[in-house]
Amino acid sequence: MRTSLRTKAIAICDDKIAKKGDAVGISFYAFFANQNDDPDLLMEAAEWWIKTHRLNHFEKALKVREMIKSGQ
């Protein structure tokens, strides 16, 4: 996952956790606007989420943030 996407995803996870607590769930779609303005980046996130790590549609934001921070 490219650095810009990692940075954005961590910030979004941090925001969701701060607003809704440690148990909040998140999908990779949360990292994007409601419009598909960067399909390559969306596919990169989807591949990381689905193919590489086989995550469920919704996962705990805390788990996702820690995975990204650890370089997975």
C-alpha positions in Angstrom: 0.0 0.0 0.0 1.4 3.3 -1.0 2.5 5.8 1.7 -0.2 8.4 0.9 -3.0 5.8 1.3 -1.4 4.5 4.5 -1.3 8.0 6.0 -4.9 8.7 4.9 -6.2 5.4 6.2 -4.5 5.8 9.6 -6.0 9.3 9.9 -9.5 8.0 9.1 -9.2 5.2 11.6 -7.9 7.6 14.3 -10.9 9.9 13.6 -13.5 7.1 13.7 -12.0 5.7 16.9 -11.9 9.2 18.5 -15.6 9.8 17.6 -17.1 6.3 18.2 -14.6 4.4 20.5 -12.4 1.4 20.2 -15.1 -1.0 19.1 -16.0 1.0 15.9 -16.0 -1.0 12.7 -14.7 0.2 9.4 -14.6 -0.8 5.7 -11.9 0.1 3.2 -14.6 2.2 1.5 -14.3 4.7 4.4 -10.9 5.7 2.9 -12.6 7.2 -0.2 -15.2 9.8 -1.1 -18.6 8.6 -2.3 -17.5 8.9 -5.9 -14.9 6.8 -7.6 -12.4 9.4 -8.6 -9.3 7.3 -8.2 -10.1 3.7 -9.3 -6.4 2.6 -9.1 -6.1 3.7 -5.5 -9.5 2.1 -4.7 -8.3 -1.2 -6.2 -5.0 -1.0 -4.3 -6.9 -0.6 -1.0 -9.3 -3.4 -2.0 -6.5 -5.8 -2.8 -4.7 -5.0 0.5 -8.0 -5.6 2.4 -9.5 -8.5 0.5 -6.7 -10.5 -1.3 -3.7 -9.8 0.9 -5.2 -9.9 4.4 -8.6 -11.6 3.8 -10.3 -9.2 6.1 -14.1 -9.2 6.5 -16.1 -6.4 5.0 -16.2 -4.6 8.3 -13.3 -4.9 10.8 -12.4 -3.0 13.9 -10.8 0.3 13.0 -8.3 -0.3 15.8 -7.2 -3.6 14.3 -6.9 -2.0 10.8 -4.9 1.0 12.1 -2.4 -1.3 13.9 -2.0 -3.5 10.8 -1.2 -0.5 8.7 1.1 1.1 11.2 3.0 -2.2 11.5 3.7 -2.2 7.8 1.4 -5.1 6.9 
